[in-house]
Amino acid sequence: MARNIQSLERAAAMLRLLAGGERRLGLSDIASSLGLAKGTAHGILRTLQQEGFVEQDAASGRYQLGAELLRLGTTYLDVHELRARALVWTDDLARSSGESVYLGVLHQQGVLIVHHVFRPDDSRQVLEVGAMQPLHSTALGKVLSAYDPVAHSEVLEAERKAFTVRTISAADAFETVLDLTRARGYAADVEETWTGVASVAAPIHNQRRMPVGAVGVTGAVERVCKDGELRPELIAAVRDCARAVSRDLGAGRF
C-alpha cells in the first residue's frame, strides 16, 4: 500500500483550517492547531503563498485562503448544476431581502458553501465560497439534517459543539428542532453559531424530490429578526427562492 506524503497531508489540513472558523489566522494559531513546529508551519505556508493558495495580510501578518484556490474551486462550482440553477434566484433574494445569501450542500459532516451573494450595500464583505459551516447550529445545516438522511446520521454521530449559549447540542432537543424544521419547511439560527447573527434557510429538491442543498439569508439579528422572531417576509422570500430553484431542477411545485 502506497504511503501518504506527509507534507501534502499537512498542507491540506492547513487549507481546511483556514477555510473554517476565523477569517484569518496567525502563524502560532495555525501551528498549535495542527500540532506543528512553527518552522514547519511557516515553510508550508510560504509554499502555499507562493502558489497563490494562501495570502498574508500585510498589516497583521495573519493568513487567509488565496485567490488561486478560489479560482480552482470555482472551476468545479461553475459546472455544479445546483449553483448554476440558483444564480438568478439567489441574486433576486439578496436584492429583495437586503441580506447576504448562501447556498450550501452536505460535505464531510458539514455544510459546504457553494455560492455566496453579498449583501447589497457598500460594507466590506469577504467571499465565503468554499467555507464550511456546522450542520447542527446553522440554518443551512439544520435544513440538510432535517431532509437528508445522510446528513441526519452524520450530525447525530458528530460532536455538536456549543458555539454560544443558544446552541442546541443535546440529541433529543436537536431532534425536536429537526421535526419543527420539517413541519414548517424552514430552519432558523438566531445567535446559535455567531453572536449577533441570525439566519433562515429552506431546502432545495431535485426532480426526484431528493434534498440536494439549502439556501438561506444571513444578517445582523436586529435586521433579520423583529421582537425576537424571524421576520415573516424573510422566511417567505427564502422559501420562495428554494421553491424556484427546486422547480428549475425539475422538482415541480412544493
N, C-alpha and C positions, 0 to 999 in steps of 0.2 A: 504494500500500500504506500503510495507516494506521501511524503511528509509535507505538511503545510509550510509555507515560507513565513517565518515569524514576523519579519519587518512589514510584510503586506497585511498580516493579521492586525498588527498594531496600528498601521495607517488606517485600516478600515474601521477599527474601534474608535480611533480619534475622530474620524469623519462623522461617525454615528453620534459621538458625544457632542460635537459641535452642532449637529442637526437638531438636538433636543435641549430642553431646559433654557439656560441663559442664552441671550443673543450672542454674547462674546465671552470668551474665557481667557484667563491669563495662563502663562506657562506653568506656574506652580499648581493651579487648579487642574489643568489637563494631566500633568504628570502624576499628581496624587490620585486622581480619579481612576487612572488606568494602571496604577502601581508601577510607574516607570521612573527611572532616574531622570532628573531634569535635562541632563546632557543628551540622553537618548530621545526624550520627547522633543527637545529643540531640534535635533537633527532630522527627525521625521517631519516636523512642522516646516522646517526650512525647505525640504524637498517638495512637500505638498504646495508650499507657497510658490516655489519656482515653476511648478507645473500649472499654477493658477487655480488649484483646488482649495486653497486656503488663502485668506487675506489677513494682514495685520494692520490694526488701526494705529496710525502714526502717533496720535496723541496719547492713547492709553497703553499701547503695546499689546493689547488683547487680540485674540484671534477669532475669526468667523469663517464660514464657508465662502469659497470664492466663486467668481462668475463662471469659470470654466466648468466646474462641477454642475452648476445650474444649466449651462448650455447642453452638456451631455445628457442630463436628466430630461431636459425639455425635448430632446430628440425622441425619447420614448413617450413622453407625455403627449406630444403633438399627434401621435398616432393612436392614442388611447381614445377609444370611441366615446367613453363616458365624458371625458373632458371636452372633446370636440362638440358633442351634442349640447353640452351645458354652457358653452361660451356666451352665447347671446342672452340666455335666460339669467345667468349669474350677473352679467353686466347690468341688465334691467333691474335685478333685485338690489344691487348696490346703489343704483340711482334712486330707486323708489324708497329704500329704507334709510339711505344716508349712512350706512354702516359697511364695514368690511364683510366680504362674503368668502366662505371657504367651501371647497369641495373635497371630501375625504373618502378614502377606501380602506378596507382592512388590510393590514400588512404587519407581519411579525409581531403579533399581540398588541398592536396599536393602530392608530389612525394615521395614514399617510396623506398629507395634504398634496393633492394633485393639481389644484387650481386655486388661486387667491386673487380676488378683485379688491383693490384698495378702496378704502373709504373715500368718497368723492369730495374731499376738501383739500386744503393746502398743507395739512400737517405732514410731518416727516414719518414715513412708514417703511417697514422692512418687508420685502417679499418673502413669504414663508412657504413657497412651493418646495416640497421635499422634506419639510419638517414633520416630526412625529408628535402626535398628541395621545394622551392616555385614553383607553377605552372606557374606564369606569367613571370618570368625572366630567368629561366634556360632553356637550350636547351631541356632537358628531359621533362620539364613541358610544354613547348610550343608545342612539338610534341603531347603529350597527349591531350592538349587543342584543337589542330587542328583536331585531328582524332577521339577523343572520345566525343560524345555528352554530357555525364555526366560531364566530366572534363571541357568541354566548358561552361556549365551552372554554374558550381561551381566557375570557375575563374572569370567569369563576376560578380557574386554576392559577391565575396570576396573582401577585401581591397587589392589593388595592390600597395604594399609599394615600394617606390623608394629606392633601396639599394645603387645605385650610380647615378651619373649624366646621365648615359646612359640608366637607366631602363625606359622602356616604360610602363607607367601607365594608360594613357587615353584610354577609351574604344574603340573609333574609331581607334586610332593608333594601338592598340593591335589587333583588328580585321583584320587590314591590314597585320600585321605580320603573323597572322594565315592563311590568304589567300595565302601569299607568301610561307609559310611552306608547305601547301598542294600542291601548284603548282610545287615546286621544290623537294619535298619529303624529306626534312630535315629541322632542325631548328638550329639556331645559338644563342650563348650567348657570346658576346665579351665585357667583363667587365660590364655586366648588373647586375650581382649578387655579384661578388667579383672583386675588382680592381686588375688588373694584371693577371686575369684568363679568359680563353676562352674555349668554349665547342661547340661541334657539335653533334647532335643526330638525329636518324631516327626511324620510327615506326616499331613495330613488330605486325603482324596479326596472327590470328589463322585460322583453317580450314574453318570457316565461313566468313573469311575476316574481322573479327571484330578486332579492335585495343586492344591488351592485355598488351602492355608495350612499352618501348622505350629503346634503347641502345645508348650510346654515349661515346666520349672520352673527357677528360678534362685535361688541362695543362696550363703552362705559356703562356701568349698571344704571346710572341716572338717566341715560338716554334709552336704553333697551327696556327698562322697567319703569312702571309708574305705581306708586303706593305699594312697592314690594312685589308686584306681579309683572310678568312679561306683558308688554303692550300687545293687545289683541291684533292690531293691524300688522305688526311684525310677524306674529305667528301665522296669520293668514297669507302674508306675502311669501314667507318661506315655504309654506305648504303648496301654494300655487306654483312656485318655481319648481319644487320637487315633482309635482304632477306633470308640469310641462316637459321637463327633461325625460321623465318616465314615458310620456306619450311619444316623444321623439325616438325613444329606444324601442318603441313598439309595444309598450305595456297597455295601451288603451286607457280608458277612463278609470280613475280611482274614486 
